[in-house]
Amino acid sequence: MTVEQAINDISALPLNDQLLVVQAIWDRLPDGVGTELTESQRAELDRRWAEYKADPSTALSEEEFRERIRVARSQ
């Protein structure tokens, strides 16, 4: 079976079963796989952290963040 065939077979499953397959695959990956940052990603995280440390009021609470998403989805 090729990767393409496996993807096609999985895509034919109901959505909840597809999510179970994704979770099962993710759980089997070794720790740290896919979590390496590029230099530009690390620089962006450092920039955002410095911005937050300089003025914590620029950050959103979890509730504010979720509300913004909810509003954006309803538009």
PDB file of N, CA, C and O in Angstrom, chain B, residues numbered from 101:
ATOM      1  N   MET B 101       0.851  -1.179   0.000  1.00  0.00           N
ATOM      2  CA  MET B 101       0.000   0.000   0.000  1.00  0.00           C
ATOM      3  C   MET B 101       0.894   1.239   0.000  1.00  0.00           C
ATOM      4  O   MET B 101       1.869   1.316   0.748  1.00  0.00           O
ATOM      5  N   THR B 102       0.551   2.193  -0.842  1.00  0.00           N
ATOM      6  CA  THR B 102       1.299   3.447  -0.890  1.00  0.00           C
ATOM      7  C   THR B 102       0.707   4.435   0.114  1.00  0.00           C
ATOM      8  O   THR B 102      -0.394   4.231   0.627  1.00  0.00           O
ATOM      9  N   VAL B 103       1.438   5.485   0.380  1.00  0.00           N
ATOM     10  CA  VAL B 103       0.947   6.535   1.269  1.00  0.00           C
ATOM     11  C   VAL B 103      -0.329   7.131   0.685  1.00  0.00           C
ATOM     12  O   VAL B 103      -1.293   7.385   1.407  1.00  0.00           O
ATOM     13  N   GLU B 104      -0.327   7.353  -0.639  1.00  0.00           N
ATOM     14  CA  GLU B 104      -1.510   7.920  -1.295  1.00  0.00           C
ATOM     15  C   GLU B 104      -2.724   7.021  -1.118  1.00  0.00           C
ATOM     16  O   GLU B 104      -3.826   7.516  -0.879  1.00  0.00           O
ATOM     17  N   GLN B 105      -2.542   5.710  -1.233  1.00  0.00           N
ATOM     18  CA  GLN B 105      -3.661   4.778  -1.032  1.00  0.00           C
ATOM     19  C   GLN B 105      -4.152   4.830   0.411  1.00  0.00           C
ATOM     20  O   GLN B 105      -5.357   4.824   0.663  1.00  0.00           O
ATOM     21  N   ALA B 106      -3.221   4.881   1.352  1.00  0.00           N
ATOM     22  CA  ALA B 106      -3.603   4.954   2.762  1.00  0.00           C
ATOM     23  C   ALA B 106      -4.392   6.229   3.039  1.00  0.00           C
ATOM     24  O   ALA B 106      -5.395   6.205   3.753  1.00  0.00           O
ATOM     25  N   ILE B 107      -3.935   7.337   2.471  1.00  0.00           N
ATOM     26  CA  ILE B 107      -4.642   8.612   2.669  1.00  0.00           C
ATOM     27  C   ILE B 107      -6.037   8.533   2.068  1.00  0.00           C
ATOM     28  O   ILE B 107      -7.000   8.998   2.677  1.00  0.00           O
ATOM     29  N   ASN B 108      -6.155   7.959   0.896  1.00  0.00           N
ATOM     30  CA  ASN B 108      -7.471   7.810   0.267  1.00  0.00           C
ATOM     31  C   ASN B 108      -8.392   6.941   1.121  1.00  0.00           C
ATOM     32  O   ASN B 108      -9.566   7.269   1.297  1.00  0.00           O
ATOM     33  N   ASP B 109      -7.871   5.839   1.651  1.00  0.00           N
ATOM     34  CA  ASP B 109      -8.678   4.954   2.500  1.00  0.00           C
ATOM     35  C   ASP B 109      -9.126   5.687   3.770  1.00  0.00           C
ATOM     36  O   ASP B 109     -10.283   5.595   4.178  1.00  0.00           O
ATOM     37  N   ILE B 110      -8.198   6.408   4.380  1.00  0.00           N
ATOM     38  CA  ILE B 110      -8.522   7.136   5.608  1.00  0.00           C
ATOM     39  C   ILE B 110      -9.532   8.242   5.315  1.00  0.00           C
ATOM     40  O   ILE B 110     -10.432   8.492   6.116  1.00  0.00           O
ATOM     41  N   SER B 111      -9.384   8.899   4.172  1.00  0.00           N
ATOM     42  CA  SER B 111     -10.303   9.984   3.800  1.00  0.00           C
ATOM     43  C   SER B 111     -11.724   9.491   3.598  1.00  0.00           C
ATOM     44  O   SER B 111     -12.672  10.271   3.697  1.00  0.00           O
ATOM     45  N   ALA B 112     -11.881   8.209   3.316  1.00  0.00           N
ATOM     46  CA  ALA B 112     -13.216   7.639   3.120  1.00  0.00           C
ATOM     47  C   ALA B 112     -13.927   7.368   4.448  1.00  0.00           C
ATOM     48  O   ALA B 112     -15.136   7.136   4.470  1.00  0.00           O
ATOM     49  N   LEU B 113     -13.182   7.396   5.544  1.00  0.00           N
ATOM     50  CA  LEU B 113     -13.769   7.148   6.860  1.00  0.00           C
ATOM     51  C   LEU B 113     -14.586   8.357   7.316  1.00  0.00           C
ATOM     52  O   LEU B 113     -14.370   9.470   6.837  1.00  0.00           O
ATOM     53  N   PRO B 114     -15.520   8.139   8.235  1.00  0.00           N
ATOM     54  CA  PRO B 114     -16.220   9.288   8.841  1.00  0.00           C
ATOM     55  C   PRO B 114     -15.203  10.203   9.530  1.00  0.00           C
ATOM     56  O   PRO B 114     -14.139   9.753   9.957  1.00  0.00           O
ATOM     57  N   LEU B 115     -15.542  11.484   9.632  1.00  0.00           N
ATOM     58  CA  LEU B 115     -14.622  12.489  10.168  1.00  0.00           C
ATOM     59  C   LEU B 115     -14.080  12.114  11.547  1.00  0.00           C
ATOM     60  O   LEU B 115     -12.884  12.266  11.797  1.00  0.00           O
ATOM     61  N   ASN B 116     -14.925  11.634  12.431  1.00  0.00           N
ATOM     62  CA  ASN B 116     -14.449  11.273  13.782  1.00  0.00           C
ATOM     63  C   ASN B 116     -13.416  10.155  13.724  1.00  0.00           C
ATOM     64  O   ASN B 116     -12.454  10.156  14.491  1.00  0.00           O
ATOM     65  N   ASP B 117     -13.613   9.199  12.816  1.00  0.00           N
ATOM     66  CA  ASP B 117     -12.630   8.122  12.668  1.00  0.00           C
ATOM     67  C   ASP B 117     -11.327   8.651  12.070  1.00  0.00           C
ATOM     68  O   ASP B 117     -10.245   8.198  12.444  1.00  0.00           O
ATOM     69  N   GLN B 118     -11.425   9.608  11.144  1.00  0.00           N
ATOM     70  CA  GLN B 118     -10.215  10.214  10.595  1.00  0.00           C
ATOM     71  C   GLN B 118      -9.413  10.884  11.708  1.00  0.00           C
ATOM     72  O   GLN B 118      -8.188  10.777  11.753  1.00  0.00           O
ATOM     73  N   LEU B 119     -10.112  11.569  12.596  1.00  0.00           N
ATOM     74  CA  LEU B 119      -9.433  12.225  13.717  1.00  0.00           C
ATOM     75  C   LEU B 119      -8.779  11.209  14.651  1.00  0.00           C
ATOM     76  O   LEU B 119      -7.700  11.461  15.187  1.00  0.00           O
ATOM     77  N   LEU B 120      -9.420  10.081  14.845  1.00  0.00           N
ATOM     78  CA  LEU B 120      -8.823   9.025  15.675  1.00  0.00           C
ATOM     79  C   LEU B 120      -7.543   8.494  15.037  1.00  0.00           C
ATOM     80  O   LEU B 120      -6.572   8.211  15.738  1.00  0.00           O
ATOM     81  N   VAL B 121      -7.536   8.359  13.713  1.00  0.00           N
ATOM     82  CA  VAL B 121      -6.334   7.899  13.005  1.00  0.00           C
ATOM     83  C   VAL B 121      -5.209   8.913  13.173  1.00  0.00           C
ATOM     84  O   VAL B 121      -4.070   8.547  13.464  1.00  0.00           O
ATOM     85  N   VAL B 122      -5.535  10.195  12.986  1.00  0.00           N
ATOM     86  CA  VAL B 122      -4.532  11.251  13.146  1.00  0.00           C
ATOM     87  C   VAL B 122      -3.945  11.215  14.555  1.00  0.00           C
ATOM     88  O   VAL B 122      -2.728  11.293  14.725  1.00  0.00           O
ATOM     89  N   GLN B 123      -4.803  11.100  15.557  1.00  0.00           N
ATOM     90  CA  GLN B 123      -4.340  11.067  16.943  1.00  0.00           C
ATOM     91  C   GLN B 123      -3.464   9.840  17.199  1.00  0.00           C
ATOM     92  O   GLN B 123      -2.439   9.936  17.874  1.00  0.00           O
ATOM     93  N   ALA B 124      -3.866   8.694  16.660  1.00  0.00           N
ATOM     94  CA  ALA B 124      -3.082   7.465  16.856  1.00  0.00           C
ATOM     95  C   ALA B 124      -1.701   7.597  16.219  1.00  0.00           C
ATOM     96  O   ALA B 124      -0.706   7.161  16.798  1.00  0.00           O
ATOM     97  N   ILE B 125      -1.638   8.195  15.034  1.00  0.00           N
ATOM     98  CA  ILE B 125      -0.340   8.394  14.375  1.00  0.00           C
ATOM     99  C   ILE B 125       0.501   9.375  15.183  1.00  0.00           C
ATOM    100  O   ILE B 125       1.680   9.127  15.433  1.00  0.00           O
ATOM    101  N   TRP B 126      -0.105  10.490  15.592  1.00  0.00           N
ATOM    102  CA  TRP B 126       0.624  11.495  16.372  1.00  0.00           C
ATOM    103  C   TRP B 126       1.191  10.882  17.654  1.00  0.00           C
ATOM    104  O   TRP B 126       2.339  11.142  18.017  1.00  0.00           O
ATOM    105  N   ASP B 127       0.385  10.069  18.335  1.00  0.00           N
ATOM    106  CA  ASP B 127       0.814   9.463  19.596  1.00  0.00           C
ATOM    107  C   ASP B 127       1.984   8.501  19.418  1.00  0.00           C
ATOM    108  O   ASP B 127       2.722   8.249  20.370  1.00  0.00           O
ATOM    109  N   ARG B 128       2.162   7.966  18.227  1.00  0.00           N
ATOM    110  CA  ARG B 128       3.235   7.012  17.968  1.00  0.00           C
ATOM    111  C   ARG B 128       4.541   7.669  17.527  1.00  0.00           C
ATOM    112  O   ARG B 128       5.567   6.995  17.432  1.00  0.00           O
ATOM    113  N   LEU B 129       4.516   8.963  17.259  1.00  0.00           N
ATOM    114  CA  LEU B 129       5.737   9.658  16.850  1.00  0.00           C
ATOM    115  C   LEU B 129       6.667   9.828  18.045  1.00  0.00           C
ATOM    116  O   LEU B 129       6.206  10.019  19.170  1.00  0.00           O
ATOM    117  N   PRO B 130       7.964   9.761  17.807  1.00  0.00           N
ATOM    118  CA  PRO B 130       8.909   9.988  18.903  1.00  0.00           C
ATOM    119  C   PRO B 130       8.783  11.412  19.441  1.00  0.00           C
ATOM    120  O   PRO B 130       8.407  12.326  18.707  1.00  0.00           O
ATOM    121  N   ASP B 131       9.092  11.595  20.705  1.00  0.00           N
ATOM    122  CA  ASP B 131       9.049  12.921  21.315  1.00  0.00           C
ATOM    123  C   ASP B 131       9.932  13.886  20.539  1.00  0.00           C
ATOM    124  O   ASP B 131      11.035  13.537  20.117  1.00  0.00           O
ATOM    125  N   GLY B 132       9.436  15.094  20.357  1.00  0.00           N
ATOM    126  CA  GLY B 132      10.220  16.140  19.722  1.00  0.00           C
ATOM    127  C   GLY B 132      10.097  16.205  18.214  1.00  0.00           C
ATOM    128  O   GLY B 132      10.544  17.181  17.611  1.00  0.00           O
ATOM    129  N   VAL B 133       9.509  15.205  17.585  1.00  0.00           N
ATOM    130  CA  VAL B 133       9.383  15.217  16.129  1.00  0.00           C
ATOM    131  C   VAL B 133       8.410  16.309  15.722  1.00  0.00           C
ATOM    132  O   VAL B 133       7.306  16.398  16.259  1.00  0.00           O
ATOM    133  N   GLY B 134       8.816  17.133  14.781  1.00  0.00           N
ATOM    134  CA  GLY B 134       7.955  18.179  14.262  1.00  0.00           C
ATOM    135  C   GLY B 134       7.865  19.417  15.119  1.00  0.00           C
ATOM    136  O   GLY B 134       7.071  20.313  14.832  1.00  0.00           O
ATOM    137  N   THR B 135       8.668  19.485  16.172  1.00  0.00           N
ATOM    138  CA  THR B 135       8.587  20.643  17.055  1.00  0.00           C
ATOM    139  C   THR B 135       9.815  21.555  16.941  1.00  0.00           C
ATOM    140  O   THR B 135       9.946  22.522  17.691  1.00  0.00           O
ATOM    141  N   GLU B 136      10.708  21.243  16.004  1.00  0.00           N
ATOM    142  CA  GLU B 136      11.886  22.078  15.826  1.00  0.00           C
ATOM    143  C   GLU B 136      11.467  23.385  15.164  1.00  0.00           C
ATOM    144  O   GLU B 136      10.648  23.398  14.246  1.00  0.00           O
ATOM    145  N   LEU B 137      12.042  24.479  15.644  1.00  0.00           N
ATOM    146  CA  LEU B 137      11.731  25.792  15.090  1.00  0.00           C
ATOM    147  C   LEU B 137      12.824  26.224  14.119  1.00  0.00           C
ATOM    148  O   LEU B 137      14.003  25.927  14.313  1.00  0.00           O
ATOM    149  N   THR B 138      12.409  26.929  13.071  1.00  0.00           N
ATOM    150  CA  THR B 138      13.395  27.552  12.204  1.00  0.00           C
ATOM    151  C   THR B 138      13.947  28.770  12.925  1.00  0.00           C
ATOM    152  O   THR B 138      13.389  29.213  13.929  1.00  0.00           O
ATOM    153  N   GLU B 139      15.040  29.308  12.411  1.00  0.00           N
ATOM    154  CA  GLU B 139      15.627  30.497  13.021  1.00  0.00           C
ATOM    155  C   GLU B 139      14.653  31.673  12.956  1.00  0.00           C
ATOM    156  O   GLU B 139      14.568  32.456  13.903  1.00  0.00           O
ATOM    157  N   SER B 140      13.916  31.806  11.846  1.00  0.00           N
ATOM    158  CA  SER B 140      12.968  32.918  11.739  1.00  0.00           C
ATOM    159  C   SER B 140      11.781  32.737  12.691  1.00  0.00           C
ATOM    160  O   SER B 140      11.264  33.718  13.226  1.00  0.00           O
ATOM    161  N   GLN B 141      11.350  31.497  12.903  1.00  0.00           N
ATOM    162  CA  GLN B 141      10.268  31.254  13.870  1.00  0.00           C
ATOM    163  C   GLN B 141      10.726  31.588  15.279  1.00  0.00           C
ATOM    164  O   GLN B 141       9.991  32.208  16.049  1.00  0.00           O
ATOM    165  N   ARG B 142      11.941  31.176  15.614  1.00  0.00           N
ATOM    166  CA  ARG B 142      12.478  31.474  16.946  1.00  0.00           C
ATOM    167  C   ARG B 142      12.622  32.986  17.137  1.00  0.00           C
ATOM    168  O   ARG B 142      12.311  33.506  18.209  1.00  0.00           O
ATOM    169  N   ALA B 143      13.084  33.682  16.117  1.00  0.00           N
ATOM    170  CA  ALA B 143      13.229  35.139  16.204  1.00  0.00           C
ATOM    171  C   ALA B 143      11.872  35.803  16.410  1.00  0.00           C
ATOM    172  O   ALA B 143      11.757  36.749  17.189  1.00  0.00           O
ATOM    173  N   GLU B 144      10.844  35.316  15.718  1.00  0.00           N
ATOM    174  CA  GLU B 144       9.509  35.886  15.870  1.00  0.00           C
ATOM    175  C   GLU B 144       8.974  35.639  17.279  1.00  0.00           C
ATOM    176  O   GLU B 144       8.382  36.537  17.878  1.00  0.00           O
ATOM    177  N   LEU B 145       9.173  34.447  17.812  1.00  0.00           N
ATOM    178  CA  LEU B 145       8.743  34.165  19.186  1.00  0.00           C
ATOM    179  C   LEU B 145       9.480  35.059  20.176  1.00  0.00           C
ATOM    180  O   LEU B 145       8.877  35.593  21.107  1.00  0.00           O
ATOM    181  N   ASP B 146      10.775  35.220  19.975  1.00  0.00           N
ATOM    182  CA  ASP B 146      11.556  36.100  20.854  1.00  0.00           C
ATOM    183  C   ASP B 146      11.050  37.540  20.775  1.00  0.00           C
ATOM    184  O   ASP B 146      10.946  38.216  21.799  1.00  0.00           O
ATOM    185  N   ARG B 147      10.734  38.016  19.563  1.00  0.00           N
ATOM    186  CA  ARG B 147      10.219  39.373  19.383  1.00  0.00           C
ATOM    187  C   ARG B 147       8.897  39.548  20.115  1.00  0.00           C
ATOM    188  O   ARG B 147       8.688  40.545  20.807  1.00  0.00           O
ATOM    189  N   ARG B 148       7.998  38.566  19.958  1.00  0.00           N
ATOM    190  CA  ARG B 148       6.684  38.657  20.607  1.00  0.00           C
ATOM    191  C   ARG B 148       6.813  38.597  22.127  1.00  0.00           C
ATOM    192  O   ARG B 148       6.105  39.306  22.842  1.00  0.00           O
ATOM    193  N   TRP B 149       7.717  37.749  22.616  1.00  0.00           N
ATOM    194  CA  TRP B 149       7.915  37.648  24.062  1.00  0.00           C
ATOM    195  C   TRP B 149       8.448  38.968  24.618  1.00  0.00           C
ATOM    196  O   TRP B 149       7.996  39.428  25.667  1.00  0.00           O
ATOM    197  N   ALA B 150       9.405  39.578  23.919  1.00  0.00           N
ATOM    198  CA  ALA B 150       9.956  40.860  24.365  1.00  0.00           C
ATOM    199  C   ALA B 150       8.876  41.936  24.348  1.00  0.00           C
ATOM    200  O   ALA B 150       8.818  42.774  25.248  1.00  0.00           O
ATOM    201  N   GLU B 151       8.020  41.916  23.328  1.00  0.00           N
ATOM    202  CA  GLU B 151       6.915  42.879  23.254  1.00  0.00           C
ATOM    203  C   GLU B 151       5.972  42.705  24.440  1.00  0.00           C
ATOM    204  O   GLU B 151       5.540  43.683  25.049  1.00  0.00           O
ATOM    205  N   TYR B 152       5.661  41.469  24.757  1.00  0.00           N
ATOM    206  CA  TYR B 152       4.782  41.190  25.907  1.00  0.00           C
ATOM    207  C   TYR B 152       5.444  41.638  27.210  1.00  0.00           C
ATOM    208  O   TYR B 152       4.806  42.294  28.034  1.00  0.00           O
ATOM    209  N   LYS B 153       6.714  41.289  27.402  1.00  0.00           N
ATOM    210  CA  LYS B 153       7.408  41.654  28.643  1.00  0.00           C
ATOM    211  C   LYS B 153       7.470  43.175  28.817  1.00  0.00           C
ATOM    212  O   LYS B 153       7.388  43.679  29.937  1.00  0.00           O
ATOM    213  N   ALA B 154       7.615  43.902  27.702  1.00  0.00           N
ATOM    214  CA  ALA B 154       7.683  45.358  27.772  1.00  0.00           C
ATOM    215  C   ALA B 154       6.328  45.963  28.123  1.00  0.00           C
ATOM    216  O   ALA B 154       6.261  47.008  28.770  1.00  0.00           O
ATOM    217  N   ASP B 155       5.233  45.299  27.691  1.00  0.00           N
ATOM    218  CA  ASP B 155       3.893  45.820  27.960  1.00  0.00           C
ATOM    219  C   ASP B 155       2.895  44.664  28.001  1.00  0.00           C
ATOM    220  O   ASP B 155       2.273  44.356  26.984  1.00  0.00           O
ATOM    221  N   PRO B 156       2.732  44.017  29.161  1.00  0.00           N
ATOM    222  CA  PRO B 156       1.823  42.873  29.269  1.00  0.00           C
ATOM    223  C   PRO B 156       0.373  43.180  28.901  1.00  0.00           C
ATOM    224  O   PRO B 156      -0.401  42.264  28.621  1.00  0.00           O
ATOM    225  N   SER B 157       0.000  44.459  28.900  1.00  0.00           N
ATOM    226  CA  SER B 157      -1.383  44.798  28.566  1.00  0.00           C
ATOM    227  C   SER B 157      -1.689  44.544  27.088  1.00  0.00           C
ATOM    228  O   SER B 157      -2.853  44.579  26.687  1.00  0.00           O
ATOM    229  N   THR B 158      -0.661  44.289  26.274  1.00  0.00           N
ATOM    230  CA  THR B 158      -0.889  44.015  24.852  1.00  0.00           C
ATOM    231  C   THR B 158      -1.422  42.610  24.618  1.00  0.00           C
ATOM    232  O   THR B 158      -1.912  42.304  23.531  1.00  0.00           O
ATOM    233  N   ALA B 159      -1.329  41.757  25.627  1.00  0.00           N
ATOM    234  CA  ALA B 159      -1.770  40.371  25.475  1.00  0.00           C
ATOM    235  C   ALA B 159      -3.271  40.247  25.732  1.00  0.00           C
ATOM    236  O   ALA B 159      -3.859  41.040  26.466  1.00  0.00           O
ATOM    237  N   LEU B 160      -3.870  39.242  25.116  1.00  0.00           N
ATOM    238  CA  LEU B 160      -5.279  38.932  25.341  1.00  0.00           C
ATOM    239  C   LEU B 160      -5.394  37.823  26.371  1.00  0.00           C
ATOM    240  O   LEU B 160      -4.545  36.933  26.432  1.00  0.00           O
ATOM    241  N   SER B 161      -6.435  37.875  27.172  1.00  0.00           N
ATOM    242  CA  SER B 161      -6.723  36.738  28.047  1.00  0.00           C
ATOM    243  C   SER B 161      -7.288  35.625  27.170  1.00  0.00           C
ATOM    244  O   SER B 161      -7.682  35.864  26.029  1.00  0.00           O
ATOM    245  N   GLU B 162      -7.323  34.422  27.703  1.00  0.00           N
ATOM    246  CA  GLU B 162      -7.906  33.313  26.939  1.00  0.00           C
ATOM    247  C   GLU B 162      -9.354  33.619  26.574  1.00  0.00           C
ATOM    248  O   GLU B 162      -9.791  33.322  25.462  1.00  0.00           O
ATOM    249  N   GLU B 163     -10.092  34.204  27.494  1.00  0.00           N
ATOM    250  CA  GLU B 163     -11.493  34.533  27.233  1.00  0.00           C
ATOM    251  C   GLU B 163     -11.623  35.547  26.094  1.00  0.00           C
ATOM    252  O   GLU B 163     -12.478  35.398  25.221  1.00  0.00           O
ATOM    253  N   GLU B 164     -10.764  36.586  26.108  1.00  0.00           N
ATOM    254  CA  GLU B 164     -10.800  37.586  25.040  1.00  0.00           C
ATOM    255  C   GLU B 164     -10.450  36.955  23.694  1.00  0.00           C
ATOM    256  O   GLU B 164     -11.079  37.252  22.678  1.00  0.00           O
ATOM    257  N   PHE B 165      -9.455  36.094  23.698  1.00  0.00           N
ATOM    258  CA  PHE B 165      -9.029  35.409  22.480  1.00  0.00           C
ATOM    259  C   PHE B 165     -10.163  34.569  21.905  1.00  0.00           C
ATOM    260  O   PHE B 165     -10.454  34.644  20.712  1.00  0.00           O
ATOM    261  N   ARG B 166     -10.802  33.772  22.753  1.00  0.00           N
ATOM    262  CA  ARG B 166     -11.911  32.934  22.297  1.00  0.00           C
ATOM    263  C   ARG B 166     -13.087  33.766  21.795  1.00  0.00           C
ATOM    264  O   ARG B 166     -13.740  33.394  20.820  1.00  0.00           O
ATOM    265  N   GLU B 167     -13.355  34.877  22.448  1.00  0.00           N
ATOM    266  CA  GLU B 167     -14.449  35.753  22.011  1.00  0.00           C
ATOM    267  C   GLU B 167     -14.150  36.333  20.637  1.00  0.00           C
ATOM    268  O   GLU B 167     -15.040  36.397  19.788  1.00  0.00           O
ATOM    269  N   ARG B 168     -12.923  36.753  20.407  1.00  0.00           N
ATOM    270  CA  ARG B 168     -12.558  37.287  19.083  1.00  0.00           C
ATOM    271  C   ARG B 168     -12.729  36.221  18.002  1.00  0.00           C
ATOM    272  O   ARG B 168     -13.200  36.521  16.905  1.00  0.00           O
ATOM    273  N   ILE B 169     -12.359  35.014  18.298  1.00  0.00           N
ATOM    274  CA  ILE B 169     -12.539  33.920  17.333  1.00  0.00           C
ATOM    275  C   ILE B 169     -14.012  33.686  17.083  1.00  0.00           C
ATOM    276  O   ILE B 169     -14.436  33.542  15.936  1.00  0.00           O
ATOM    277  N   ARG B 170     -14.803  33.647  18.155  1.00  0.00           N
ATOM    278  CA  ARG B 170     -16.238  33.420  18.015  1.00  0.00           C
ATOM    279  C   ARG B 170     -16.874  34.493  17.134  1.00  0.00           C
ATOM    280  O   ARG B 170     -17.673  34.187  16.249  1.00  0.00           O
ATOM    281  N   VAL B 171     -16.516  35.741  17.380  1.00  0.00           N
ATOM    282  CA  VAL B 171     -17.072  36.850  16.606  1.00  0.00           C
ATOM    283  C   VAL B 171     -16.624  36.745  15.146  1.00  0.00           C
ATOM    284  O   VAL B 171     -17.428  36.949  14.237  1.00  0.00           O
ATOM    285  N   ALA B 172     -15.369  36.433  14.922  1.00  0.00           N
ATOM    286  CA  ALA B 172     -14.852  36.335  13.551  1.00  0.00           C
ATOM    287  C   ALA B 172     -15.563  35.217  12.778  1.00  0.00           C
ATOM    288  O   ALA B 172     -15.845  35.365  11.589  1.00  0.00           O
ATOM    289  N   ARG B 173     -15.845  34.123  13.442  1.00  0.00           N
ATOM    290  CA  ARG B 173     -16.505  32.992  12.787  1.00  0.00           C
ATOM    291  C   ARG B 173     -17.962  33.307  12.450  1.00  0.00           C
ATOM    292  O   ARG B 173     -18.516  32.750  11.503  1.00  0.00           O
ATOM    293  N   SER B 174     -18.570  34.184  13.211  1.00  0.00           N
ATOM    294  CA  SER B 174     -19.987  34.474  12.992  1.00  0.00           C
ATOM    295  C   SER B 174     -20.178  35.513  11.875  1.00  0.00           C
ATOM    296  O   SER B 174     -21.307  35.749  11.444  1.00  0.00           O
ATOM    297  N   GLN B 175     -19.120  36.116  11.418  1.00  0.00           N
ATOM    298  CA  GLN B 175     -19.246  37.144  10.371  1.00  0.00           C
ATOM    299  C   GLN B 175     -19.200  36.541   8.988  1.00  0.00           C
ATOM    300  O   GLN B 175     -19.292  37.264   7.995  1.00  0.00           O
TER     301      GLN B 175
END
